[in-house]
Amino acid sequence: MNNTFHYTSPLGGITLASDSETLTGLWFDGQKYFPHKLVEESSEAELPIFTQTCNWLDIYFSGKEPGFTPPISLCITPFRKAVYDILLTIPYGQTMNYGEIASILAEQQGVERMSAQAVGSAVGHNPISIIIPCHRVVGADGSLTGYAGGLNKKTALLKLEKYEI
């Protein structure tokens, strides 16, 4: 059974999803790739994982780095898992570009190169925005590119982390 919960952030509504034990989704309401069908087929619930995630979000939106990550569970490909694992290493208030992530993946997999476009697709489909910090990924020249929640939200999240834009 999928469960959902709504959180009101300074940047708008956020929908959380859970399998009752772990966080399985976190999206700005209406963002690109928002799982409308999942939400329609879920029930609204108050669960400990939602309390923990809301606590994380409260700390984050207060301008501080949360010192923990709520338990996450994702049904994704090994490639996307590898990309998201790298995203989780990007420090608060810092960024990495798609090419850097592709280079790390290539090294991890023992291949000469990896597609930055494939990395971009994985980043864009991140089902747990903010906590898996896809907003910290920028273009090769440092420009703010693509964000499923919208560039205005990406800019606001980076400013919140005191990243120089």
Chimera marker file (.cmm) of the C-alpha trace (Angstrom):
<marker_set name="trace">
<marker id="1" x="0.000" y="0.000" z="0.000" r="1" g="1" b="0" radius="0.5"/>
<marker id="2" x="1.312" y="3.423" z="-0.910" r="1" g="1" b="0" radius="0.5"/>
<marker id="3" x="0.760" y="6.300" z="1.460" r="1" g="1" b="0" radius="0.5"/>
<marker id="4" x="1.074" y="10.022" z="0.859" r="1" g="1" b="0" radius="0.5"/>
<marker id="5" x="1.391" y="13.118" z="2.966" r="1" g="1" b="0" radius="0.5"/>
<marker id="6" x="1.396" y="16.793" z="2.043" r="1" g="1" b="0" radius="0.5"/>
<marker id="7" x="3.958" y="19.249" z="3.348" r="1" g="1" b="0" radius="0.5"/>
<marker id="8" x="3.764" y="22.990" z="2.850" r="1" g="1" b="0" radius="0.5"/>
<marker id="9" x="7.187" y="24.454" z="2.152" r="1" g="1" b="0" radius="0.5"/>
<marker id="10" x="8.225" y="28.077" z="1.590" r="1" g="1" b="0" radius="0.5"/>
<marker id="11" x="8.472" y="27.130" z="-2.114" r="1" g="1" b="0" radius="0.5"/>
<marker id="12" x="5.048" y="25.511" z="-2.356" r="1" g="1" b="0" radius="0.5"/>
<marker id="13" x="3.373" y="22.206" z="-1.680" r="1" g="1" b="0" radius="0.5"/>
<marker id="14" x="5.370" y="19.008" z="-1.522" r="1" g="1" b="0" radius="0.5"/>
<marker id="15" x="3.947" y="15.511" z="-1.762" r="1" g="1" b="0" radius="0.5"/>
<marker id="16" x="5.674" y="12.721" z="0.143" r="1" g="1" b="0" radius="0.5"/>
<marker id="17" x="5.130" y="9.031" z="-0.604" r="1" g="1" b="0" radius="0.5"/>
<marker id="18" x="5.921" y="5.982" z="1.500" r="1" g="1" b="0" radius="0.5"/>
<marker id="19" x="5.571" y="2.214" z="1.574" r="1" g="1" b="0" radius="0.5"/>
<marker id="20" x="4.691" y="2.672" z="5.294" r="1" g="1" b="0" radius="0.5"/>
<marker id="21" x="8.296" y="2.187" z="6.449" r="1" g="1" b="0" radius="0.5"/>
<marker id="22" x="10.534" y="4.223" z="4.120" r="1" g="1" b="0" radius="0.5"/>
<marker id="23" x="10.320" y="7.321" z="1.965" r="1" g="1" b="0" radius="0.5"/>
<marker id="24" x="9.645" y="6.366" z="-1.651" r="1" g="1" b="0" radius="0.5"/>
<marker id="25" x="8.973" y="9.788" z="-3.143" r="1" g="1" b="0" radius="0.5"/>
<marker id="26" x="9.197" y="13.532" z="-2.573" r="1" g="1" b="0" radius="0.5"/>
<marker id="27" x="8.013" y="15.936" z="-5.272" r="1" g="1" b="0" radius="0.5"/>
<marker id="28" x="7.045" y="19.560" z="-5.550" r="1" g="1" b="0" radius="0.5"/>
<marker id="29" x="3.353" y="19.482" z="-6.378" r="1" g="1" b="0" radius="0.5"/>
<marker id="30" x="2.873" y="19.546" z="-10.128" r="1" g="1" b="0" radius="0.5"/>
<marker id="31" x="6.554" y="19.203" z="-11.034" r="1" g="1" b="0" radius="0.5"/>
<marker id="32" x="7.612" y="17.420" z="-14.188" r="1" g="1" b="0" radius="0.5"/>
<marker id="33" x="7.318" y="13.636" z="-13.757" r="1" g="1" b="0" radius="0.5"/>
<marker id="34" x="4.943" y="14.125" z="-10.798" r="1" g="1" b="0" radius="0.5"/>
<marker id="35" x="3.351" y="10.677" z="-10.265" r="1" g="1" b="0" radius="0.5"/>
<marker id="36" x="-0.325" y="11.624" z="-10.487" r="1" g="1" b="0" radius="0.5"/>
<marker id="37" x="-1.426" y="7.977" z="-10.728" r="1" g="1" b="0" radius="0.5"/>
<marker id="38" x="0.555" y="6.994" z="-7.614" r="1" g="1" b="0" radius="0.5"/>
<marker id="39" x="-1.024" y="9.807" z="-5.641" r="1" g="1" b="0" radius="0.5"/>
<marker id="40" x="-4.508" y="8.931" z="-6.906" r="1" g="1" b="0" radius="0.5"/>
<marker id="41" x="-4.015" y="5.304" z="-5.847" r="1" g="1" b="0" radius="0.5"/>
<marker id="42" x="-2.563" y="6.138" z="-2.422" r="1" g="1" b="0" radius="0.5"/>
<marker id="43" x="-4.129" y="6.993" z="0.870" r="1" g="1" b="0" radius="0.5"/>
<marker id="44" x="-3.249" y="10.039" z="2.945" r="1" g="1" b="0" radius="0.5"/>
<marker id="45" x="-1.621" y="8.909" z="6.186" r="1" g="1" b="0" radius="0.5"/>
<marker id="46" x="0.343" y="10.140" z="9.158" r="1" g="1" b="0" radius="0.5"/>
<marker id="47" x="3.338" y="7.837" z="9.561" r="1" g="1" b="0" radius="0.5"/>
<marker id="48" x="6.614" y="8.036" z="11.496" r="1" g="1" b="0" radius="0.5"/>
<marker id="49" x="8.537" y="8.246" z="8.195" r="1" g="1" b="0" radius="0.5"/>
<marker id="50" x="6.511" y="11.322" z="7.239" r="1" g="1" b="0" radius="0.5"/>
<marker id="51" x="7.150" y="12.898" z="10.648" r="1" g="1" b="0" radius="0.5"/>
<marker id="52" x="10.877" y="12.251" z="10.226" r="1" g="1" b="0" radius="0.5"/>
<marker id="53" x="10.888" y="13.611" z="6.654" r="1" g="1" b="0" radius="0.5"/>
<marker id="54" x="8.925" y="16.723" z="7.667" r="1" g="1" b="0" radius="0.5"/>
<marker id="55" x="11.466" y="17.288" z="10.447" r="1" g="1" b="0" radius="0.5"/>
<marker id="56" x="14.245" y="17.016" z="7.828" r="1" g="1" b="0" radius="0.5"/>
<marker id="57" x="12.429" y="19.507" z="5.589" r="1" g="1" b="0" radius="0.5"/>
<marker id="58" x="11.808" y="21.915" z="8.495" r="1" g="1" b="0" radius="0.5"/>
<marker id="59" x="15.538" y="21.935" z="9.304" r="1" g="1" b="0" radius="0.5"/>
<marker id="60" x="16.471" y="22.300" z="5.636" r="1" g="1" b="0" radius="0.5"/>
<marker id="61" x="14.064" y="25.168" z="4.955" r="1" g="1" b="0" radius="0.5"/>
<marker id="62" x="15.315" y="26.954" z="8.086" r="1" g="1" b="0" radius="0.5"/>
<marker id="63" x="18.630" y="27.299" z="6.221" r="1" g="1" b="0" radius="0.5"/>
<marker id="64" x="20.492" y="24.558" z="8.054" r="1" g="1" b="0" radius="0.5"/>
<marker id="65" x="21.929" y="21.278" z="6.896" r="1" g="1" b="0" radius="0.5"/>
<marker id="66" x="19.971" y="18.347" z="8.368" r="1" g="1" b="0" radius="0.5"/>
<marker id="67" x="22.337" y="15.929" z="10.068" r="1" g="1" b="0" radius="0.5"/>
<marker id="68" x="20.487" y="12.822" z="8.926" r="1" g="1" b="0" radius="0.5"/>
<marker id="69" x="18.738" y="11.290" z="5.939" r="1" g="1" b="0" radius="0.5"/>
<marker id="70" x="15.330" y="9.648" z="6.359" r="1" g="1" b="0" radius="0.5"/>
<marker id="71" x="15.227" y="5.974" z="5.316" r="1" g="1" b="0" radius="0.5"/>
<marker id="72" x="14.756" y="5.804" z="1.538" r="1" g="1" b="0" radius="0.5"/>
<marker id="73" x="13.614" y="2.938" z="-0.664" r="1" g="1" b="0" radius="0.5"/>
<marker id="74" x="13.584" y="3.185" z="-4.452" r="1" g="1" b="0" radius="0.5"/>
<marker id="75" x="12.577" y="0.768" z="-7.215" r="1" g="1" b="0" radius="0.5"/>
<marker id="76" x="15.027" y="1.989" z="-9.852" r="1" g="1" b="0" radius="0.5"/>
<marker id="77" x="17.622" y="0.712" z="-12.278" r="1" g="1" b="0" radius="0.5"/>
<marker id="78" x="21.197" y="0.080" z="-11.102" r="1" g="1" b="0" radius="0.5"/>
<marker id="79" x="22.324" y="3.013" z="-13.281" r="1" g="1" b="0" radius="0.5"/>
<marker id="80" x="19.945" y="5.446" z="-11.597" r="1" g="1" b="0" radius="0.5"/>
<marker id="81" x="20.933" y="4.100" z="-8.179" r="1" g="1" b="0" radius="0.5"/>
<marker id="82" x="24.587" y="4.770" z="-9.010" r="1" g="1" b="0" radius="0.5"/>
<marker id="83" x="23.730" y="8.327" z="-10.106" r="1" g="1" b="0" radius="0.5"/>
<marker id="84" x="21.647" y="9.007" z="-6.977" r="1" g="1" b="0" radius="0.5"/>
<marker id="85" x="24.400" y="7.600" z="-4.756" r="1" g="1" b="0" radius="0.5"/>
<marker id="86" x="26.755" y="10.198" z="-6.268" r="1" g="1" b="0" radius="0.5"/>
<marker id="87" x="24.174" y="12.971" z="-5.789" r="1" g="1" b="0" radius="0.5"/>
<marker id="88" x="24.041" y="12.080" z="-2.098" r="1" g="1" b="0" radius="0.5"/>
<marker id="89" x="27.772" y="12.845" z="-1.852" r="1" g="1" b="0" radius="0.5"/>
<marker id="90" x="27.449" y="16.434" z="-3.111" r="1" g="1" b="0" radius="0.5"/>
<marker id="91" x="27.985" y="18.593" z="-0.025" r="1" g="1" b="0" radius="0.5"/>
<marker id="92" x="25.371" y="21.070" z="1.139" r="1" g="1" b="0" radius="0.5"/>
<marker id="93" x="25.920" y="24.419" z="-0.583" r="1" g="1" b="0" radius="0.5"/>
<marker id="94" x="28.104" y="22.959" z="-3.346" r="1" g="1" b="0" radius="0.5"/>
<marker id="95" x="27.456" y="21.716" z="-6.860" r="1" g="1" b="0" radius="0.5"/>
<marker id="96" x="28.706" y="19.165" z="-9.352" r="1" g="1" b="0" radius="0.5"/>
<marker id="97" x="28.133" y="19.119" z="-13.089" r="1" g="1" b="0" radius="0.5"/>
<marker id="98" x="26.722" y="16.337" z="-15.243" r="1" g="1" b="0" radius="0.5"/>
<marker id="99" x="30.108" y="15.615" z="-16.822" r="1" g="1" b="0" radius="0.5"/>
<marker id="100" x="31.750" y="15.197" z="-13.414" r="1" g="1" b="0" radius="0.5"/>
<marker id="101" x="29.082" y="12.703" z="-12.412" r="1" g="1" b="0" radius="0.5"/>
<marker id="102" x="29.528" y="10.847" z="-15.718" r="1" g="1" b="0" radius="0.5"/>
<marker id="103" x="33.306" y="10.684" z="-15.120" r="1" g="1" b="0" radius="0.5"/>
<marker id="104" x="32.820" y="9.261" z="-11.626" r="1" g="1" b="0" radius="0.5"/>
<marker id="105" x="30.410" y="6.651" z="-12.986" r="1" g="1" b="0" radius="0.5"/>
<marker id="106" x="32.813" y="5.709" z="-15.786" r="1" g="1" b="0" radius="0.5"/>
<marker id="107" x="35.608" y="5.240" z="-13.267" r="1" g="1" b="0" radius="0.5"/>
<marker id="108" x="33.362" y="3.179" z="-10.960" r="1" g="1" b="0" radius="0.5"/>
<marker id="109" x="32.303" y="0.949" z="-13.846" r="1" g="1" b="0" radius="0.5"/>
<marker id="110" x="35.764" y="0.654" z="-15.379" r="1" g="1" b="0" radius="0.5"/>
<marker id="111" x="34.788" y="2.160" z="-18.719" r="1" g="1" b="0" radius="0.5"/>
<marker id="112" x="36.446" y="4.944" z="-20.694" r="1" g="1" b="0" radius="0.5"/>
<marker id="113" x="33.474" y="7.318" z="-20.624" r="1" g="1" b="0" radius="0.5"/>
<marker id="114" x="29.860" y="7.620" z="-19.629" r="1" g="1" b="0" radius="0.5"/>
<marker id="115" x="27.148" y="9.739" z="-21.231" r="1" g="1" b="0" radius="0.5"/>
<marker id="116" x="26.454" y="13.037" z="-19.476" r="1" g="1" b="0" radius="0.5"/>
<marker id="117" x="23.059" y="12.974" z="-21.236" r="1" g="1" b="0" radius="0.5"/>
<marker id="118" x="22.187" y="9.663" z="-19.590" r="1" g="1" b="0" radius="0.5"/>
<marker id="119" x="23.222" y="11.174" z="-16.270" r="1" g="1" b="0" radius="0.5"/>
<marker id="120" x="20.991" y="14.172" z="-16.990" r="1" g="1" b="0" radius="0.5"/>
<marker id="121" x="18.013" y="11.920" z="-17.660" r="1" g="1" b="0" radius="0.5"/>
<marker id="122" x="18.560" y="10.037" z="-14.392" r="1" g="1" b="0" radius="0.5"/>
<marker id="123" x="18.953" y="13.292" z="-12.461" r="1" g="1" b="0" radius="0.5"/>
<marker id="124" x="15.778" y="14.690" z="-14.025" r="1" g="1" b="0" radius="0.5"/>
<marker id="125" x="13.754" y="11.645" z="-12.960" r="1" g="1" b="0" radius="0.5"/>
<marker id="126" x="14.918" y="11.749" z="-9.334" r="1" g="1" b="0" radius="0.5"/>
<marker id="127" x="11.898" y="10.628" z="-7.288" r="1" g="1" b="0" radius="0.5"/>
<marker id="128" x="13.124" y="12.132" z="-3.998" r="1" g="1" b="0" radius="0.5"/>
<marker id="129" x="13.821" y="15.790" z="-4.715" r="1" g="1" b="0" radius="0.5"/>
<marker id="130" x="15.799" y="17.912" z="-2.267" r="1" g="1" b="0" radius="0.5"/>
<marker id="131" x="16.887" y="14.977" z="-0.046" r="1" g="1" b="0" radius="0.5"/>
<marker id="132" x="18.598" y="13.358" z="-3.033" r="1" g="1" b="0" radius="0.5"/>
<marker id="133" x="19.977" y="16.758" z="-4.068" r="1" g="1" b="0" radius="0.5"/>
<marker id="134" x="19.470" y="16.887" z="-7.828" r="1" g="1" b="0" radius="0.5"/>
<marker id="135" x="19.192" y="20.684" z="-7.483" r="1" g="1" b="0" radius="0.5"/>
<marker id="136" x="22.973" y="20.697" z="-6.851" r="1" g="1" b="0" radius="0.5"/>
<marker id="137" x="23.726" y="19.523" z="-10.396" r="1" g="1" b="0" radius="0.5"/>
<marker id="138" x="24.659" y="22.277" z="-12.849" r="1" g="1" b="0" radius="0.5"/>
<marker id="139" x="25.802" y="22.586" z="-16.447" r="1" g="1" b="0" radius="0.5"/>
<marker id="140" x="29.446" y="22.219" z="-17.470" r="1" g="1" b="0" radius="0.5"/>
<marker id="141" x="29.888" y="26.003" z="-17.377" r="1" g="1" b="0" radius="0.5"/>
<marker id="142" x="28.244" y="26.277" z="-13.946" r="1" g="1" b="0" radius="0.5"/>
<marker id="143" x="24.923" y="27.469" z="-15.361" r="1" g="1" b="0" radius="0.5"/>
<marker id="144" x="21.671" y="26.420" z="-13.772" r="1" g="1" b="0" radius="0.5"/>
<marker id="145" x="20.103" y="23.939" z="-16.146" r="1" g="1" b="0" radius="0.5"/>
<marker id="146" x="16.981" y="21.836" z="-15.960" r="1" g="1" b="0" radius="0.5"/>
<marker id="147" x="15.150" y="21.023" z="-12.775" r="1" g="1" b="0" radius="0.5"/>
<marker id="148" x="11.914" y="19.048" z="-12.735" r="1" g="1" b="0" radius="0.5"/>
<marker id="149" x="10.510" y="21.403" z="-10.098" r="1" g="1" b="0" radius="0.5"/>
<marker id="150" x="11.392" y="24.460" z="-12.200" r="1" g="1" b="0" radius="0.5"/>
<marker id="151" x="14.505" y="26.628" z="-12.366" r="1" g="1" b="0" radius="0.5"/>
<marker id="152" x="12.963" y="29.124" z="-9.942" r="1" g="1" b="0" radius="0.5"/>
<marker id="153" x="12.845" y="26.412" z="-7.263" r="1" g="1" b="0" radius="0.5"/>
<marker id="154" x="16.370" y="25.215" z="-8.093" r="1" g="1" b="0" radius="0.5"/>
<marker id="155" x="17.638" y="28.778" z="-7.721" r="1" g="1" b="0" radius="0.5"/>
<marker id="156" x="15.791" y="29.200" z="-4.415" r="1" g="1" b="0" radius="0.5"/>
<marker id="157" x="17.153" y="25.910" z="-3.034" r="1" g="1" b="0" radius="0.5"/>
<marker id="158" x="20.738" y="26.820" z="-3.930" r="1" g="1" b="0" radius="0.5"/>
<marker id="159" x="20.332" y="30.307" z="-2.449" r="1" g="1" b="0" radius="0.5"/>
<marker id="160" x="18.941" y="28.733" z="0.723" r="1" g="1" b="0" radius="0.5"/>
<marker id="161" x="22.166" y="26.712" z="0.899" r="1" g="1" b="0" radius="0.5"/>
<marker id="162" x="24.094" y="29.983" z="0.414" r="1" g="1" b="0" radius="0.5"/>
<marker id="163" x="25.516" y="28.834" z="-2.931" r="1" g="1" b="0" radius="0.5"/>
<marker id="164" x="26.824" y="31.799" z="-4.947" r="1" g="1" b="0" radius="0.5"/>
<marker id="165" x="24.698" y="32.023" z="-8.097" r="1" g="1" b="0" radius="0.5"/>
<link id1="1" id2="2" r="1" g="1" b="0" radius="0.2"/>
<link id1="2" id2="3" r="1" g="1" b="0" radius="0.2"/>
<link id1="3" id2="4" r="1" g="1" b="0" radius="0.2"/>
<link id1="4" id2="5" r="1" g="1" b="0" radius="0.2"/>
<link id1="5" id2="6" r="1" g="1" b="0" radius="0.2"/>
<link id1="6" id2="7" r="1" g="1" b="0" radius="0.2"/>
<link id1="7" id2="8" r="1" g="1" b="0" radius="0.2"/>
<link id1="8" id2="9" r="1" g="1" b="0" radius="0.2"/>
<link id1="9" id2="10" r="1" g="1" b="0" radius="0.2"/>
<link id1="10" id2="11" r="1" g="1" b="0" radius="0.2"/>
<link id1="11" id2="12" r="1" g="1" b="0" radius="0.2"/>
<link id1="12" id2="13" r="1" g="1" b="0" radius="0.2"/>
<link id1="13" id2="14" r="1" g="1" b="0" radius="0.2"/>
<link id1="14" id2="15" r="1" g="1" b="0" radius="0.2"/>
<link id1="15" id2="16" r="1" g="1" b="0" radius="0.2"/>
<link id1="16" id2="17" r="1" g="1" b="0" radius="0.2"/>
<link id1="17" id2="18" r="1" g="1" b="0" radius="0.2"/>
<link id1="18" id2="19" r="1" g="1" b="0" radius="0.2"/>
<link id1="19" id2="20" r="1" g="1" b="0" radius="0.2"/>
<link id1="20" id2="21" r="1" g="1" b="0" radius="0.2"/>
<link id1="21" id2="22" r="1" g="1" b="0" radius="0.2"/>
<link id1="22" id2="23" r="1" g="1" b="0" radius="0.2"/>
<link id1="23" id2="24" r="1" g="1" b="0" radius="0.2"/>
<link id1="24" id2="25" r="1" g="1" b="0" radius="0.2"/>
<link id1="25" id2="26" r="1" g="1" b="0" radius="0.2"/>
<link id1="26" id2="27" r="1" g="1" b="0" radius="0.2"/>
<link id1="27" id2="28" r="1" g="1" b="0" radius="0.2"/>
<link id1="28" id2="29" r="1" g="1" b="0" radius="0.2"/>
<link id1="29" id2="30" r="1" g="1" b="0" radius="0.2"/>
<link id1="30" id2="31" r="1" g="1" b="0" radius="0.2"/>
<link id1="31" id2="32" r="1" g="1" b="0" radius="0.2"/>
<link id1="32" id2="33" r="1" g="1" b="0" radius="0.2"/>
<link id1="33" id2="34" r="1" g="1" b="0" radius="0.2"/>
<link id1="34" id2="35" r="1" g="1" b="0" radius="0.2"/>
<link id1="35" id2="36" r="1" g="1" b="0" radius="0.2"/>
<link id1="36" id2="37" r="1" g="1" b="0" radius="0.2"/>
<link id1="37" id2="38" r="1" g="1" b="0" radius="0.2"/>
<link id1="38" id2="39" r="1" g="1" b="0" radius="0.2"/>
<link id1="39" id2="40" r="1" g="1" b="0" radius="0.2"/>
<link id1="40" id2="41" r="1" g="1" b="0" radius="0.2"/>
<link id1="41" id2="42" r="1" g="1" b="0" radius="0.2"/>
<link id1="42" id2="43" r="1" g="1" b="0" radius="0.2"/>
<link id1="43" id2="44" r="1" g="1" b="0" radius="0.2"/>
<link id1="44" id2="45" r="1" g="1" b="0" radius="0.2"/>
<link id1="45" id2="46" r="1" g="1" b="0" radius="0.2"/>
<link id1="46" id2="47" r="1" g="1" b="0" radius="0.2"/>
<link id1="47" id2="48" r="1" g="1" b="0" radius="0.2"/>
<link id1="48" id2="49" r="1" g="1" b="0" radius="0.2"/>
<link id1="49" id2="50" r="1" g="1" b="0" radius="0.2"/>
<link id1="50" id2="51" r="1" g="1" b="0" radius="0.2"/>
<link id1="51" id2="52" r="1" g="1" b="0" radius="0.2"/>
<link id1="52" id2="53" r="1" g="1" b="0" radius="0.2"/>
<link id1="53" id2="54" r="1" g="1" b="0" radius="0.2"/>
<link id1="54" id2="55" r="1" g="1" b="0" radius="0.2"/>
<link id1="55" id2="56" r="1" g="1" b="0" radius="0.2"/>
<link id1="56" id2="57" r="1" g="1" b="0" radius="0.2"/>
<link id1="57" id2="58" r="1" g="1" b="0" radius="0.2"/>
<link id1="58" id2="59" r="1" g="1" b="0" radius="0.2"/>
<link id1="59" id2="60" r="1" g="1" b="0" radius="0.2"/>
<link id1="60" id2="61" r="1" g="1" b="0" radius="0.2"/>
<link id1="61" id2="62" r="1" g="1" b="0" radius="0.2"/>
<link id1="62" id2="63" r="1" g="1" b="0" radius="0.2"/>
<link id1="63" id2="64" r="1" g="1" b="0" radius="0.2"/>
<link id1="64" id2="65" r="1" g="1" b="0" radius="0.2"/>
<link id1="65" id2="66" r="1" g="1" b="0" radius="0.2"/>
<link id1="66" id2="67" r="1" g="1" b="0" radius="0.2"/>
<link id1="67" id2="68" r="1" g="1" b="0" radius="0.2"/>
<link id1="68" id2="69" r="1" g="1" b="0" radius="0.2"/>
<link id1="69" id2="70" r="1" g="1" b="0" radius="0.2"/>
<link id1="70" id2="71" r="1" g="1" b="0" radius="0.2"/>
<link id1="71" id2="72" r="1" g="1" b="0" radius="0.2"/>
<link id1="72" id2="73" r="1" g="1" b="0" radius="0.2"/>
<link id1="73" id2="74" r="1" g="1" b="0" radius="0.2"/>
<link id1="74" id2="75" r="1" g="1" b="0" radius="0.2"/>
<link id1="75" id2="76" r="1" g="1" b="0" radius="0.2"/>
<link id1="76" id2="77" r="1" g="1" b="0" radius="0.2"/>
<link id1="77" id2="78" r="1" g="1" b="0" radius="0.2"/>
<link id1="78" id2="79" r="1" g="1" b="0" radius="0.2"/>
<link id1="79" id2="80" r="1" g="1" b="0" radius="0.2"/>
<link id1="80" id2="81" r="1" g="1" b="0" radius="0.2"/>
<link id1="81" id2="82" r="1" g="1" b="0" radius="0.2"/>
<link id1="82" id2="83" r="1" g="1" b="0" radius="0.2"/>
<link id1="83" id2="84" r="1" g="1" b="0" radius="0.2"/>
<link id1="84" id2="85" r="1" g="1" b="0" radius="0.2"/>
<link id1="85" id2="86" r="1" g="1" b="0" radius="0.2"/>
<link id1="86" id2="87" r="1" g="1" b="0" radius="0.2"/>
<link id1="87" id2="88" r="1" g="1" b="0" radius="0.2"/>
<link id1="88" id2="89" r="1" g="1" b="0" radius="0.2"/>
<link id1="89" id2="90" r="1" g="1" b="0" radius="0.2"/>
<link id1="90" id2="91" r="1" g="1" b="0" radius="0.2"/>
<link id1="91" id2="92" r="1" g="1" b="0" radius="0.2"/>
<link id1="92" id2="93" r="1" g="1" b="0" radius="0.2"/>
<link id1="93" id2="94" r="1" g="1" b="0" radius="0.2"/>
<link id1="94" id2="95" r="1" g="1" b="0" radius="0.2"/>
<link id1="95" id2="96" r="1" g="1" b="0" radius="0.2"/>
<link id1="96" id2="97" r="1" g="1" b="0" radius="0.2"/>
<link id1="97" id2="98" r="1" g="1" b="0" radius="0.2"/>
<link id1="98" id2="99" r="1" g="1" b="0" radius="0.2"/>
<link id1="99" id2="100" r="1" g="1" b="0" radius="0.2"/>
<link id1="100" id2="101" r="1" g="1" b="0" radius="0.2"/>
<link id1="101" id2="102" r="1" g="1" b="0" radius="0.2"/>
<link id1="102" id2="103" r="1" g="1" b="0" radius="0.2"/>
<link id1="103" id2="104" r="1" g="1" b="0" radius="0.2"/>
<link id1="104" id2="105" r="1" g="1" b="0" radius="0.2"/>
<link id1="105" id2="106" r="1" g="1" b="0" radius="0.2"/>
<link id1="106" id2="107" r="1" g="1" b="0" radius="0.2"/>
<link id1="107" id2="108" r="1" g="1" b="0" radius="0.2"/>
<link id1="108" id2="109" r="1" g="1" b="0" radius="0.2"/>
<link id1="109" id2="110" r="1" g="1" b="0" radius="0.2"/>
<link id1="110" id2="111" r="1" g="1" b="0" radius="0.2"/>
<link id1="111" id2="112" r="1" g="1" b="0" radius="0.2"/>
<link id1="112" id2="113" r="1" g="1" b="0" radius="0.2"/>
<link id1="113" id2="114" r="1" g="1" b="0" radius="0.2"/>
<link id1="114" id2="115" r="1" g="1" b="0" radius="0.2"/>
<link id1="115" id2="116" r="1" g="1" b="0" radius="0.2"/>
<link id1="116" id2="117" r="1" g="1" b="0" radius="0.2"/>
<link id1="117" id2="118" r="1" g="1" b="0" radius="0.2"/>
<link id1="118" id2="119" r="1" g="1" b="0" radius="0.2"/>
<link id1="119" id2="120" r="1" g="1" b="0" radius="0.2"/>
<link id1="120" id2="121" r="1" g="1" b="0" radius="0.2"/>
<link id1="121" id2="122" r="1" g="1" b="0" radius="0.2"/>
<link id1="122" id2="123" r="1" g="1" b="0" radius="0.2"/>
<link id1="123" id2="124" r="1" g="1" b="0" radius="0.2"/>
<link id1="124" id2="125" r="1" g="1" b="0" radius="0.2"/>
<link id1="125" id2="126" r="1" g="1" b="0" radius="0.2"/>
<link id1="126" id2="127" r="1" g="1" b="0" radius="0.2"/>
<link id1="127" id2="128" r="1" g="1" b="0" radius="0.2"/>
<link id1="128" id2="129" r="1" g="1" b="0" radius="0.2"/>
<link id1="129" id2="130" r="1" g="1" b="0" radius="0.2"/>
<link id1="130" id2="131" r="1" g="1" b="0" radius="0.2"/>
<link id1="131" id2="132" r="1" g="1" b="0" radius="0.2"/>
<link id1="132" id2="133" r="1" g="1" b="0" radius="0.2"/>
<link id1="133" id2="134" r="1" g="1" b="0" radius="0.2"/>
<link id1="134" id2="135" r="1" g="1" b="0" radius="0.2"/>
<link id1="135" id2="136" r="1" g="1" b="0" radius="0.2"/>
<link id1="136" id2="137" r="1" g="1" b="0" radius="0.2"/>
<link id1="137" id2="138" r="1" g="1" b="0" radius="0.2"/>
<link id1="138" id2="139" r="1" g="1" b="0" radius="0.2"/>
<link id1="139" id2="140" r="1" g="1" b="0" radius="0.2"/>
<link id1="140" id2="141" r="1" g="1" b="0" radius="0.2"/>
<link id1="141" id2="142" r="1" g="1" b="0" radius="0.2"/>
<link id1="142" id2="143" r="1" g="1" b="0" radius="0.2"/>
<link id1="143" id2="144" r="1" g="1" b="0" radius="0.2"/>
<link id1="144" id2="145" r="1" g="1" b="0" radius="0.2"/>
<link id1="145" id2="146" r="1" g="1" b="0" radius="0.2"/>
<link id1="146" id2="147" r="1" g="1" b="0" radius="0.2"/>
<link id1="147" id2="148" r="1" g="1" b="0" radius="0.2"/>
<link id1="148" id2="149" r="1" g="1" b="0" radius="0.2"/>
<link id1="149" id2="150" r="1" g="1" b="0" radius="0.2"/>
<link id1="150" id2="151" r="1" g="1" b="0" radius="0.2"/>
<link id1="151" id2="152" r="1" g="1" b="0" radius="0.2"/>
<link id1="152" id2="153" r="1" g="1" b="0" radius="0.2"/>
<link id1="153" id2="154" r="1" g="1" b="0" radius="0.2"/>
<link id1="154" id2="155" r="1" g="1" b="0" radius="0.2"/>
<link id1="155" id2="156" r="1" g="1" b="0" radius="0.2"/>
<link id1="156" id2="157" r="1" g="1" b="0" radius="0.2"/>
<link id1="157" id2="158" r="1" g="1" b="0" radius="0.2"/>
<link id1="158" id2="159" r="1" g="1" b="0" radius="0.2"/>
<link id1="159" id2="160" r="1" g="1" b="0" radius="0.2"/>
<link id1="160" id2="161" r="1" g="1" b="0" radius="0.2"/>
<link id1="161" id2="162" r="1" g="1" b="0" radius="0.2"/>
<link id1="162" id2="163" r="1" g="1" b="0" radius="0.2"/>
<link id1="163" id2="164" r="1" g="1" b="0" radius="0.2"/>
<link id1="164" id2="165" r="1" g="1" b="0" radius="0.2"/>
</marker_set>
